């Protein structure tokens, strides 16, 4: 009996889809316990990602994902451990934040890991930047911030998630675009920077939407501007920098990576579990509640994203390094 070629192709495609689904649901080859390194304190953007994502991935793979917080050096301590000191069997992975994953070693020769020592698994979120101030701050708009910076050059304090982080580089980009000068104040993550802004310990925090969204909605922080191409759907009254004539678009992408050299089967299972999030309605609904912009990029494509960012931020740093 002859089988129609189109029907045969459809059967093969369906079989492949079932196989992928089965592999994603199969028992994880590396075992039940997976340590997730976080290079920042609890409460920041990485932690927001972990609390959203890991219950779903854990269920898919039948594993326990245990977060280990290792703050310091803008994530470099955790990523050095991941690249150089962790088991290469799939039992240790880390949240990888870009661009700071690569800006760490672009800026600091003492940091010796690099992206070639990692196995990129999946980007999950691309989180636009945002400028926020305390609810009772005298700064009520981006125009107020610019006016204050002109009046007090180099004295308006801008918090960031650490030297080399996306918020730090956003400050450099805004300074370059406007000719202004700020006093940059590093913290061990987005969470502490936002907390400092709420307490009027700094004038403004350059942060990420996903980290501060709930505090803006509750009225504890005021949003001055977002650093995205267009306004954020859940914050329609907050203008973009570009609207105000500042040609800067910036933010942080967050995903997961393993050390280089983990078994292919473990890599493939992890990638399949993250890819399954694309069509998980419960997961997508949870992400929307937190105003997180889901941007799933997996495997080799995530690796290519690393390489593009490395090249881009090498160029940015070359332009400003002699002024720091």
FIZALO-938219 format. One record per residue (C-alpha): residue in three letters; x, y, z. Coordinates in Angstrom, 1 decimal, padded with zeros to 4 digits. Example, Ala and Ser with C-alpha at 12.3 -4.5 7.8 and 13.67 -1.06 7.14 Angstrom:
% residues 2
type = ALA | xx = 012.3 | yy = -004.5 | zz = 007.8 .
type = SER | xx = 013.7 | yy = -001.1 | zz = 007.1 .
This chain:
% residues 324
type = UNK | xx = 000.0 | yy = 000.0 | zz = 000.0 .
type = UNK | xx = 001.4 | yy = 003.4 | zz = -001.0 .
type = UNK | xx = 001.3 | yy = 006.2 | zz = 001.6 .
type = UNK | xx = 000.6 | yy = 009.8 | zz = 000.6 .
type = UNK | xx = 003.8 | yy = 011.8 | zz = 001.0 .
type = UNK | xx = 002.0 | yy = 014.6 | zz = 002.8 .
type = UNK | xx = 000.3 | yy = 012.2 | zz = 005.2 .
type = UNK | xx = 003.6 | yy = 010.5 | zz = 005.9 .
type = UNK | xx = 005.3 | yy = 013.8 | zz = 006.6 .
type = UNK | xx = 002.5 | yy = 014.7 | zz = 009.0 .
type = UNK | xx = 002.8 | yy = 011.4 | zz = 010.8 .
type = UNK | xx = 006.6 | yy = 011.9 | zz = 011.2 .
type = UNK | xx = 006.0 | yy = 015.5 | zz = 012.5 .
type = UNK | xx = 003.4 | yy = 014.3 | zz = 015.0 .
type = UNK | xx = 005.7 | yy = 011.5 | zz = 016.2 .
type = UNK | xx = 008.6 | yy = 014.0 | zz = 016.7 .
type = UNK | xx = 006.3 | yy = 016.3 | zz = 018.7 .
type = UNK | xx = 005.2 | yy = 013.4 | zz = 020.9 .
type = UNK | xx = 008.8 | yy = 012.4 | zz = 021.4 .
type = UNK | xx = 009.8 | yy = 015.9 | zz = 022.4 .
type = UNK | xx = 006.9 | yy = 016.1 | zz = 024.9 .
type = UNK | xx = 007.9 | yy = 012.7 | zz = 026.3 .
type = UNK | xx = 011.5 | yy = 013.7 | zz = 026.7 .
type = UNK | xx = 010.5 | yy = 017.0 | zz = 028.5 .
type = UNK | xx = 008.4 | yy = 015.0 | zz = 030.9 .
type = UNK | xx = 010.9 | yy = 012.1 | zz = 031.3 .
type = UNK | xx = 012.9 | yy = 011.7 | zz = 034.6 .
type = UNK | xx = 015.8 | yy = 014.1 | zz = 034.5 .
type = UNK | xx = 019.0 | yy = 012.2 | zz = 033.8 .
type = UNK | xx = 021.1 | yy = 014.1 | zz = 036.3 .
type = UNK | xx = 019.0 | yy = 013.2 | zz = 039.3 .
type = UNK | xx = 016.3 | yy = 014.8 | zz = 041.5 .
type = UNK | xx = 018.2 | yy = 017.7 | zz = 043.0 .
type = UNK | xx = 019.4 | yy = 020.7 | zz = 041.0 .
type = UNK | xx = 021.2 | yy = 023.6 | zz = 042.6 .
type = UNK | xx = 020.4 | yy = 027.0 | zz = 041.0 .
type = UNK | xx = 023.1 | yy = 029.6 | zz = 041.7 .
type = UNK | xx = 021.9 | yy = 033.2 | zz = 042.1 .
type = UNK | xx = 024.5 | yy = 036.0 | zz = 042.0 .
type = UNK | xx = 022.4 | yy = 038.5 | zz = 043.9 .
type = UNK | xx = 020.5 | yy = 038.9 | zz = 047.1 .
type = UNK | xx = 016.9 | yy = 037.6 | zz = 047.5 .
type = UNK | xx = 014.2 | yy = 040.0 | zz = 046.3 .
type = UNK | xx = 015.8 | yy = 041.2 | zz = 043.1 .
type = UNK | xx = 015.1 | yy = 040.5 | zz = 039.4 .
type = UNK | xx = 016.8 | yy = 037.1 | zz = 039.5 .
type = UNK | xx = 014.7 | yy = 036.0 | zz = 042.4 .
type = UNK | xx = 011.5 | yy = 037.2 | zz = 040.8 .
type = UNK | xx = 012.4 | yy = 035.0 | zz = 037.8 .
type = UNK | xx = 013.2 | yy = 032.0 | zz = 040.0 .
type = UNK | xx = 009.9 | yy = 032.2 | zz = 041.9 .
type = UNK | xx = 008.0 | yy = 032.4 | zz = 038.6 .
type = UNK | xx = 009.8 | yy = 029.8 | zz = 036.5 .
type = UNK | xx = 011.2 | yy = 027.1 | zz = 038.7 .
type = UNK | xx = 007.9 | yy = 025.6 | zz = 040.0 .
type = UNK | xx = 007.0 | yy = 024.8 | zz = 036.3 .
type = UNK | xx = 010.4 | yy = 023.5 | zz = 035.3 .
type = UNK | xx = 010.6 | yy = 021.4 | zz = 038.5 .
type = UNK | xx = 007.2 | yy = 019.8 | zz = 037.7 .
type = UNK | xx = 008.1 | yy = 019.1 | zz = 034.1 .
type = UNK | xx = 011.4 | yy = 017.4 | zz = 034.9 .
type = UNK | xx = 010.4 | yy = 015.9 | zz = 038.3 .
type = UNK | xx = 013.2 | yy = 017.6 | zz = 040.2 .
type = UNK | xx = 013.8 | yy = 019.8 | zz = 043.2 .
type = UNK | xx = 015.4 | yy = 023.2 | zz = 042.3 .
type = UNK | xx = 017.2 | yy = 024.6 | zz = 045.3 .
type = UNK | xx = 018.3 | yy = 028.3 | zz = 045.1 .
type = UNK | xx = 021.7 | yy = 029.2 | zz = 046.4 .
type = UNK | xx = 022.2 | yy = 032.9 | zz = 046.8 .
type = UNK | xx = 025.8 | yy = 034.1 | zz = 046.3 .
type = UNK | xx = 025.7 | yy = 037.9 | zz = 046.1 .
type = UNK | xx = 028.8 | yy = 040.0 | zz = 045.2 .
type = UNK | xx = 030.7 | yy = 041.4 | zz = 042.3 .
type = UNK | xx = 027.6 | yy = 041.9 | zz = 040.2 .
type = UNK | xx = 027.0 | yy = 038.2 | zz = 039.9 .
type = UNK | xx = 030.6 | yy = 037.4 | zz = 039.1 .
type = UNK | xx = 031.2 | yy = 035.2 | zz = 042.2 .
type = UNK | xx = 028.3 | yy = 032.9 | zz = 041.3 .
type = UNK | xx = 029.2 | yy = 032.8 | zz = 037.6 .
type = UNK | xx = 032.9 | yy = 032.1 | zz = 038.3 .
type = UNK | xx = 031.7 | yy = 029.2 | zz = 040.5 .
type = UNK | xx = 029.4 | yy = 028.0 | zz = 037.7 .
type = UNK | xx = 032.1 | yy = 028.1 | zz = 035.0 .
type = UNK | xx = 035.1 | yy = 026.9 | zz = 037.0 .
type = UNK | xx = 034.1 | yy = 025.0 | zz = 040.1 .
type = UNK | xx = 030.7 | yy = 023.3 | zz = 039.5 .
type = UNK | xx = 030.0 | yy = 019.7 | zz = 038.6 .
type = UNK | xx = 029.5 | yy = 019.3 | zz = 034.8 .
type = UNK | xx = 026.7 | yy = 016.7 | zz = 035.2 .
type = UNK | xx = 023.6 | yy = 018.9 | zz = 035.0 .
type = UNK | xx = 023.1 | yy = 019.1 | zz = 038.8 .
type = UNK | xx = 024.2 | yy = 022.8 | zz = 038.9 .
type = UNK | xx = 022.8 | yy = 025.6 | zz = 036.8 .
type = UNK | xx = 022.6 | yy = 029.3 | zz = 037.3 .
type = UNK | xx = 020.4 | yy = 032.2 | zz = 036.5 .
type = UNK | xx = 022.4 | yy = 034.2 | zz = 033.9 .
type = UNK | xx = 021.7 | yy = 037.9 | zz = 033.7 .
type = UNK | xx = 022.7 | yy = 039.8 | zz = 030.5 .
type = UNK | xx = 024.4 | yy = 042.0 | zz = 029.8 .
type = UNK | xx = 026.2 | yy = 041.9 | zz = 033.2 .
type = UNK | xx = 027.2 | yy = 038.3 | zz = 032.6 .
type = UNK | xx = 029.7 | yy = 039.6 | zz = 030.0 .
type = UNK | xx = 030.2 | yy = 043.2 | zz = 031.1 .
type = UNK | xx = 031.8 | yy = 041.9 | zz = 034.3 .
type = UNK | xx = 034.8 | yy = 040.6 | zz = 032.5 .
type = UNK | xx = 034.7 | yy = 043.3 | zz = 029.8 .
type = UNK | xx = 035.3 | yy = 045.9 | zz = 032.5 .
type = UNK | xx = 037.5 | yy = 043.9 | zz = 034.9 .
type = UNK | xx = 040.5 | yy = 041.8 | zz = 033.9 .
type = UNK | xx = 040.5 | yy = 040.2 | zz = 037.3 .
type = UNK | xx = 037.3 | yy = 038.3 | zz = 036.4 .
type = UNK | xx = 038.4 | yy = 035.3 | zz = 034.4 .
type = UNK | xx = 035.3 | yy = 033.4 | zz = 033.4 .
type = UNK | xx = 033.8 | yy = 034.0 | zz = 030.0 .
type = UNK | xx = 030.7 | yy = 032.9 | zz = 028.0 .
type = UNK | xx = 032.7 | yy = 030.1 | zz = 026.3 .
type = UNK | xx = 032.8 | yy = 028.3 | zz = 029.6 .
type = UNK | xx = 029.0 | yy = 028.0 | zz = 029.8 .
type = UNK | xx = 026.3 | yy = 025.9 | zz = 028.3 .
type = UNK | xx = 023.5 | yy = 028.4 | zz = 027.4 .
type = UNK | xx = 020.1 | yy = 026.8 | zz = 028.2 .
type = UNK | xx = 017.4 | yy = 029.4 | zz = 027.9 .
type = UNK | xx = 016.6 | yy = 033.1 | zz = 028.2 .
type = UNK | xx = 013.2 | yy = 033.5 | zz = 029.7 .
type = UNK | xx = 012.6 | yy = 037.2 | zz = 030.4 .
type = UNK | xx = 013.7 | yy = 040.4 | zz = 028.8 .
type = UNK | xx = 012.9 | yy = 043.1 | zz = 031.4 .
type = UNK | xx = 013.0 | yy = 046.7 | zz = 030.3 .
type = UNK | xx = 014.7 | yy = 049.3 | zz = 032.5 .
type = UNK | xx = 012.9 | yy = 051.9 | zz = 034.5 .
type = UNK | xx = 013.7 | yy = 055.0 | zz = 036.6 .
type = UNK | xx = 011.9 | yy = 055.1 | zz = 040.0 .
type = UNK | xx = 011.9 | yy = 057.4 | zz = 043.0 .
type = UNK | xx = 010.3 | yy = 057.4 | zz = 046.5 .
type = UNK | xx = 006.6 | yy = 058.2 | zz = 046.7 .
type = UNK | xx = 007.4 | yy = 061.4 | zz = 048.5 .
type = UNK | xx = 010.4 | yy = 062.4 | zz = 046.4 .
type = UNK | xx = 010.4 | yy = 066.0 | zz = 045.1 .
type = UNK | xx = 011.3 | yy = 064.5 | zz = 041.7 .
type = UNK | xx = 008.0 | yy = 063.8 | zz = 040.0 .
type = UNK | xx = 008.9 | yy = 063.5 | zz = 036.4 .
type = UNK | xx = 011.8 | yy = 062.8 | zz = 034.1 .
type = UNK | xx = 012.0 | yy = 066.6 | zz = 033.4 .
type = UNK | xx = 012.5 | yy = 067.1 | zz = 037.2 .
type = UNK | xx = 015.3 | yy = 064.6 | zz = 037.2 .
type = UNK | xx = 017.1 | yy = 066.2 | zz = 034.3 .
type = UNK | xx = 016.7 | yy = 069.7 | zz = 035.8 .
type = UNK | xx = 018.1 | yy = 068.5 | zz = 039.2 .
type = UNK | xx = 021.1 | yy = 066.9 | zz = 037.4 .
type = UNK | xx = 021.8 | yy = 070.1 | zz = 035.5 .
type = UNK | xx = 021.6 | yy = 072.1 | zz = 038.7 .
type = UNK | xx = 023.8 | yy = 069.7 | zz = 040.7 .
type = UNK | xx = 026.2 | yy = 068.0 | zz = 038.2 .
type = UNK | xx = 027.6 | yy = 064.7 | zz = 039.5 .
type = UNK | xx = 025.6 | yy = 065.0 | zz = 042.8 .
type = UNK | xx = 022.2 | yy = 063.4 | zz = 042.0 .
type = UNK | xx = 022.5 | yy = 059.8 | zz = 043.2 .
type = UNK | xx = 021.4 | yy = 057.0 | zz = 040.9 .
type = UNK | xx = 021.2 | yy = 053.5 | zz = 042.3 .
type = UNK | xx = 022.1 | yy = 050.5 | zz = 040.2 .
type = UNK | xx = 022.4 | yy = 046.7 | zz = 040.7 .
type = UNK | xx = 026.2 | yy = 046.9 | zz = 040.8 .
type = UNK | xx = 029.1 | yy = 048.2 | zz = 038.7 .
type = UNK | xx = 028.9 | yy = 046.5 | zz = 035.4 .
type = UNK | xx = 025.2 | yy = 045.6 | zz = 035.6 .
type = UNK | xx = 022.6 | yy = 046.7 | zz = 033.1 .
type = UNK | xx = 021.5 | yy = 049.6 | zz = 035.3 .
type = UNK | xx = 025.0 | yy = 050.8 | zz = 035.6 .
type = UNK | xx = 025.5 | yy = 050.7 | zz = 031.8 .
type = UNK | xx = 022.1 | yy = 052.4 | zz = 031.3 .
type = UNK | xx = 023.3 | yy = 055.3 | zz = 033.5 .
type = UNK | xx = 026.4 | yy = 055.6 | zz = 031.3 .
type = UNK | xx = 024.2 | yy = 055.6 | zz = 028.2 .
type = UNK | xx = 021.9 | yy = 058.3 | zz = 029.5 .
type = UNK | xx = 024.9 | yy = 060.4 | zz = 030.5 .
type = UNK | xx = 026.4 | yy = 060.1 | zz = 027.0 .
type = UNK | xx = 023.0 | yy = 060.8 | zz = 025.4 .
type = UNK | xx = 022.3 | yy = 063.9 | zz = 027.5 .
type = UNK | xx = 025.7 | yy = 065.3 | zz = 028.5 .
type = UNK | xx = 024.6 | yy = 065.0 | zz = 032.2 .
type = UNK | xx = 026.6 | yy = 063.5 | zz = 035.0 .
type = UNK | xx = 025.2 | yy = 061.4 | zz = 037.9 .
type = UNK | xx = 026.7 | yy = 059.9 | zz = 041.1 .
type = UNK | xx = 026.4 | yy = 056.2 | zz = 040.5 .
type = UNK | xx = 025.6 | yy = 054.1 | zz = 043.6 .
type = UNK | xx = 026.1 | yy = 050.3 | zz = 043.3 .
type = UNK | xx = 024.0 | yy = 047.8 | zz = 045.3 .
type = UNK | xx = 024.1 | yy = 044.0 | zz = 045.5 .
type = UNK | xx = 021.1 | yy = 043.6 | zz = 043.1 .
type = UNK | xx = 018.0 | yy = 045.4 | zz = 041.9 .
type = UNK | xx = 016.1 | yy = 044.7 | zz = 045.1 .
type = UNK | xx = 018.4 | yy = 046.6 | zz = 047.5 .
type = UNK | xx = 018.6 | yy = 049.5 | zz = 045.0 .
type = UNK | xx = 014.8 | yy = 049.8 | zz = 044.9 .
type = UNK | xx = 014.6 | yy = 049.6 | zz = 048.7 .
type = UNK | xx = 017.1 | yy = 052.4 | zz = 049.0 .
type = UNK | xx = 015.0 | yy = 054.6 | zz = 046.7 .
type = UNK | xx = 011.9 | yy = 053.8 | zz = 048.7 .
type = UNK | xx = 013.7 | yy = 055.0 | zz = 051.8 .
type = UNK | xx = 015.0 | yy = 058.2 | zz = 050.2 .
type = UNK | xx = 018.6 | yy = 056.9 | zz = 050.7 .
type = UNK | xx = 019.2 | yy = 057.7 | zz = 047.0 .
type = UNK | xx = 017.6 | yy = 060.2 | zz = 044.6 .
type = UNK | xx = 016.6 | yy = 057.6 | zz = 042.0 .
type = UNK | xx = 017.0 | yy = 054.0 | zz = 041.2 .
type = UNK | xx = 017.6 | yy = 052.8 | zz = 037.7 .
type = UNK | xx = 016.0 | yy = 049.4 | zz = 037.9 .
type = UNK | xx = 013.9 | yy = 046.8 | zz = 036.0 .
type = UNK | xx = 010.1 | yy = 046.8 | zz = 035.5 .
type = UNK | xx = 009.7 | yy = 043.2 | zz = 036.8 .
type = UNK | xx = 011.5 | yy = 044.1 | zz = 040.0 .
type = UNK | xx = 009.6 | yy = 047.2 | zz = 041.0 .
type = UNK | xx = 006.3 | yy = 046.8 | zz = 039.3 .
type = UNK | xx = 004.4 | yy = 045.8 | zz = 042.4 .
type = UNK | xx = 005.9 | yy = 048.7 | zz = 044.4 .
type = UNK | xx = 004.9 | yy = 051.2 | zz = 041.7 .
type = UNK | xx = 001.4 | yy = 049.8 | zz = 041.5 .
type = UNK | xx = 001.0 | yy = 050.0 | zz = 045.3 .
type = UNK | xx = 002.3 | yy = 053.6 | zz = 045.4 .
type = UNK | xx = 005.5 | yy = 053.0 | zz = 047.2 .
type = UNK | xx = 007.6 | yy = 054.1 | zz = 044.2 .
type = UNK | xx = 006.9 | yy = 056.6 | zz = 041.5 .
type = UNK | xx = 008.0 | yy = 055.7 | zz = 037.9 .
type = UNK | xx = 009.6 | yy = 058.5 | zz = 035.9 .
type = UNK | xx = 010.3 | yy = 056.7 | zz = 032.6 .
type = UNK | xx = 010.8 | yy = 053.3 | zz = 031.1 .
type = UNK | xx = 013.7 | yy = 052.4 | zz = 028.9 .
type = UNK | xx = 011.8 | yy = 050.4 | zz = 026.3 .
type = UNK | xx = 011.0 | yy = 051.1 | zz = 022.6 .
type = UNK | xx = 007.3 | yy = 051.6 | zz = 023.5 .
type = UNK | xx = 005.3 | yy = 052.2 | zz = 026.6 .
type = UNK | xx = 004.6 | yy = 049.2 | zz = 028.8 .
type = UNK | xx = 001.1 | yy = 047.8 | zz = 028.5 .
type = UNK | xx = 000.6 | yy = 047.6 | zz = 032.3 .
type = UNK | xx = 002.1 | yy = 051.1 | zz = 032.9 .
type = UNK | xx = 000.5 | yy = 053.1 | zz = 030.1 .
type = UNK | xx = 001.0 | yy = 056.5 | zz = 031.8 .
type = UNK | xx = 004.8 | yy = 056.1 | zz = 032.1 .
type = UNK | xx = 006.7 | yy = 057.6 | zz = 029.2 .
type = UNK | xx = 009.7 | yy = 056.1 | zz = 027.5 .
type = UNK | xx = 013.1 | yy = 057.9 | zz = 027.4 .
type = UNK | xx = 012.8 | yy = 058.0 | zz = 023.6 .
type = UNK | xx = 009.6 | yy = 060.0 | zz = 023.9 .
type = UNK | xx = 011.5 | yy = 062.6 | zz = 025.9 .
type = UNK | xx = 014.2 | yy = 062.9 | zz = 023.3 .
type = UNK | xx = 016.8 | yy = 060.5 | zz = 025.0 .
type = UNK | xx = 017.7 | yy = 057.8 | zz = 022.5 .
type = UNK | xx = 018.3 | yy = 055.0 | zz = 025.0 .
type = UNK | xx = 016.7 | yy = 051.6 | zz = 025.1 .
type = UNK | xx = 018.0 | yy = 049.3 | zz = 027.8 .
type = UNK | xx = 017.1 | yy = 046.5 | zz = 030.2 .
type = UNK | xx = 018.1 | yy = 043.1 | zz = 031.5 .
type = UNK | xx = 017.5 | yy = 039.7 | zz = 030.0 .
type = UNK | xx = 017.5 | yy = 036.7 | zz = 032.4 .
type = UNK | xx = 017.7 | yy = 033.1 | zz = 031.8 .
type = UNK | xx = 019.6 | yy = 029.9 | zz = 032.8 .
type = UNK | xx = 022.9 | yy = 028.4 | zz = 031.9 .
type = UNK | xx = 025.0 | yy = 025.4 | zz = 033.0 .
type = UNK | xx = 028.7 | yy = 024.8 | zz = 033.0 .
type = UNK | xx = 030.3 | yy = 023.9 | zz = 029.6 .
type = UNK | xx = 030.5 | yy = 020.2 | zz = 029.0 .
type = UNK | xx = 027.3 | yy = 018.9 | zz = 030.6 .
type = UNK | xx = 025.9 | yy = 015.7 | zz = 029.0 .
type = UNK | xx = 023.9 | yy = 016.3 | zz = 025.8 .
type = UNK | xx = 020.9 | yy = 014.5 | zz = 027.3 .
type = UNK | xx = 020.8 | yy = 016.7 | zz = 030.3 .
type = UNK | xx = 021.2 | yy = 019.8 | zz = 028.1 .
type = UNK | xx = 018.4 | yy = 018.7 | zz = 025.8 .
type = UNK | xx = 016.0 | yy = 017.9 | zz = 028.7 .
type = UNK | xx = 016.6 | yy = 021.3 | zz = 030.2 .
type = UNK | xx = 016.1 | yy = 023.1 | zz = 027.0 .
type = UNK | xx = 012.8 | yy = 021.1 | zz = 026.2 .
type = UNK | xx = 011.5 | yy = 022.0 | zz = 029.7 .
type = UNK | xx = 012.1 | yy = 025.7 | zz = 029.2 .
type = UNK | xx = 010.6 | yy = 025.6 | zz = 025.6 .
type = UNK | xx = 007.5 | yy = 024.0 | zz = 027.1 .
type = UNK | xx = 006.9 | yy = 027.3 | zz = 029.0 .
type = UNK | xx = 006.0 | yy = 029.0 | zz = 025.7 .
type = UNK | xx = 002.6 | yy = 027.3 | zz = 025.5 .
type = UNK | xx = 001.9 | yy = 026.9 | zz = 029.3 .
type = UNK | xx = -001.1 | yy = 029.1 | zz = 029.9 .
type = UNK | xx = -000.8 | yy = 029.1 | zz = 033.6 .
type = UNK | xx = 002.9 | yy = 030.2 | zz = 033.4 .
type = UNK | xx = 002.1 | yy = 032.9 | zz = 030.9 .
type = UNK | xx = -000.7 | yy = 034.2 | zz = 033.2 .
type = UNK | xx = 001.6 | yy = 034.2 | zz = 036.2 .
type = UNK | xx = 004.2 | yy = 036.2 | zz = 034.2 .
type = UNK | xx = 001.6 | yy = 038.8 | zz = 033.1 .
type = UNK | xx = 000.6 | yy = 039.4 | zz = 036.8 .
type = UNK | xx = 004.2 | yy = 040.3 | zz = 037.4 .
type = UNK | xx = 004.5 | yy = 042.5 | zz = 034.3 .
type = UNK | xx = 007.3 | yy = 040.2 | zz = 033.0 .
type = UNK | xx = 008.0 | yy = 040.3 | zz = 029.3 .
type = UNK | xx = 008.5 | yy = 036.6 | zz = 028.3 .
type = UNK | xx = 011.2 | yy = 036.2 | zz = 025.7 .
type = UNK | xx = 012.2 | yy = 032.6 | zz = 025.4 .
type = UNK | xx = 015.4 | yy = 031.9 | zz = 023.5 .
type = UNK | xx = 017.0 | yy = 028.5 | zz = 023.9 .
type = UNK | xx = 020.2 | yy = 026.6 | zz = 023.2 .
type = UNK | xx = 022.4 | yy = 027.8 | zz = 020.4 .
type = UNK | xx = 020.2 | yy = 030.8 | zz = 019.8 .
type = UNK | xx = 020.7 | yy = 031.9 | zz = 023.4 .
type = UNK | xx = 024.5 | yy = 031.3 | zz = 022.9 .
type = UNK | xx = 024.3 | yy = 033.6 | zz = 019.8 .
type = UNK | xx = 022.5 | yy = 036.2 | zz = 021.9 .
type = UNK | xx = 025.5 | yy = 036.0 | zz = 024.4 .
type = UNK | xx = 027.9 | yy = 036.7 | zz = 021.6 .
type = UNK | xx = 026.0 | yy = 039.6 | zz = 020.1 .
type = UNK | xx = 025.8 | yy = 041.3 | zz = 023.6 .
type = UNK | xx = 029.4 | yy = 040.7 | zz = 024.3 .
type = UNK | xx = 030.4 | yy = 042.5 | zz = 021.1 .
type = UNK | xx = 027.9 | yy = 045.3 | zz = 021.7 .
type = UNK | xx = 029.0 | yy = 046.1 | zz = 025.2 .
type = UNK | xx = 032.7 | yy = 045.8 | zz = 024.4 .
type = UNK | xx = 032.0 | yy = 048.7 | zz = 022.1 .
type = UNK | xx = 030.1 | yy = 050.7 | zz = 024.7 .
type = UNK | xx = 032.8 | yy = 050.2 | zz = 027.3 .
type = UNK | xx = 035.6 | yy = 051.3 | zz = 024.9 .
type = UNK | xx = 033.7 | yy = 054.5 | zz = 024.3 .
type = UNK | xx = 033.4 | yy = 055.4 | zz = 028.0 .
type = UNK | xx = 036.2 | yy = 053.5 | zz = 029.9 .
type = UNK | xx = 038.7 | yy = 056.4 | zz = 029.9 .
type = UNK | xx = 036.0 | yy = 058.7 | zz = 031.5 .
type = UNK | xx = 035.3 | yy = 056.4 | zz = 034.5 .
